[in-house]
Structure formats: C-alpha cells, structure tokens
C-alpha cells in the first residue's frame, strides 16, 4: 500500500478507475486498421488484445461505445478518441498493448 507520507515511496498511483470492459474495437493507425478487444478502459486510456500490435509511439484513433450504466446516464455514449500506444506486453500467450487517450469527444447514442 502506498504511503503518501513517505517521500521515498515510489509505488505508482492509478489516476483513473479502470473498468473491465471487453469490447471489439478497431484502431486506426497511419499503417492501417488494427482489430482488437479491450481488456479494460479508463478515462486515461485502454488496454487491449490483438494479434497485431501497433508499435509503441504509434498514433491511434478509435471509437468506444460506453454503456449507459457505466456512464451514469440513460443512453449509451459514443467516444471518439485520439491517442498513442505507450507499451506492449506478452503474458500468458496474449499480446496486449496500452493506449493513452490524448483527446476525446463524445455524444449520446440513441438506441
């Protein structure tokens, strides 16, 4: 557990709550499209699984349809996100990548 009173404690603090959402997404990169499935999503970014990962540093754009229950409203919300790939991981035979969200816009989705 991090000790906020200890200046030598280097335990990283999460700055946003992660939601374990498994959604199909398509990331658009300068090299083309990357089909993926999210593992978790936060206000700062997302972790996803894909057979082909964009390189670290690659700019990406993607859309996420966030369920109303998570967003605290009556309608689902469509997020258009612009960001970049910040890391890769290969654990348990799964290729995952993390993308940070640099900009986003949203709109309510009418079902």
N, C-alpha and C positions, 0 to 999 in steps of 0.2 A: 504494500500500500504506500503511495507517495506521501512524503512528509513535507507539507508546504512550509514548515518552519525550518527545514534543513536546507541551506543553500547548496549543499553538496549532493543532494538527492537529484539524480538525473533521470528518474522514471518519467517517461513521456506521458503527458496527459492528453486524453482524447478531447478534442474541441467540439465534437458533434456526436449526437447519438446515432448509432448505426442500426438500420432496420434490416433484418434478414429477409430480403425480398428476392425471389427467384423469377426473373422476367427475361424473356427473349428481347434482345436489343440488336440494333445494327449501328456500329460506329463507323462514321465516315472519316477517312484519313486522306491525305494527299496521294497515297498509294492505292486507294480504293476502299471498298467496304470490308468490314470485319464483323461477322456474325458471332454473337456471344450470348451468355446467360449471366445475369447478375447473381452474385452471392450475397452482397449487402450493399445498401445505399445509405448515404448520409447527406447532410446539407453541403458538405465539403467535397464529396466525390463518391466513387463506387469501386467495388472490387468485382471483377468478372472473370469467367472461364471462357476460353476459346481455344480452338485447335491451332489458330494462327494469331500470334500476339503482335500488335504494332510495337515498334521499337520504343524504348524509353526516350522521352522527349518529343515524341510524335504528337502533333496537334490532332484533336479529335472533336467531332460533333456527334451528338446523339439525342434521341428523344426518349423520355421516360413517361409512362402513364402511371401516375401515382394514385393509388386508391383513395377514395374519399375518407374512408375510416382512418387512414394514416395521416391525411392532411387536415383532419378535423372539420370537414365540411360536408355538404350534401352531394357534391359532384366530384367525379374524378378530375384530376388536374394533369394536363399535358405540359411537361417541362422540356424546353429546348435548351440543351446545354452545350457549351463550348469549353473545352479543357485540354488536358495533355496527359500522356502516360507518364507516371512517375516511378513505377517499379514493376518488376516481374517476380514470380515465384513458381517453383516447380516442386510441389509437395504432394505426396500420395498419388503420383501419376497424373495430377491435374495441373494444367498450365493456367496460372492466374495472372492478372495484371490489375494494377490500381490506376485509376484516372482521377485527377483532381479537377474540380469544376471551377473554372475561372470566371465564367459569366453564365447567366441563365435568364430565360424569360418564361412566363407561364400563362396558361389560360385554362378556364374551366371547360370541361368536356361535357357536352350534352349527350346523354345516352339515348 
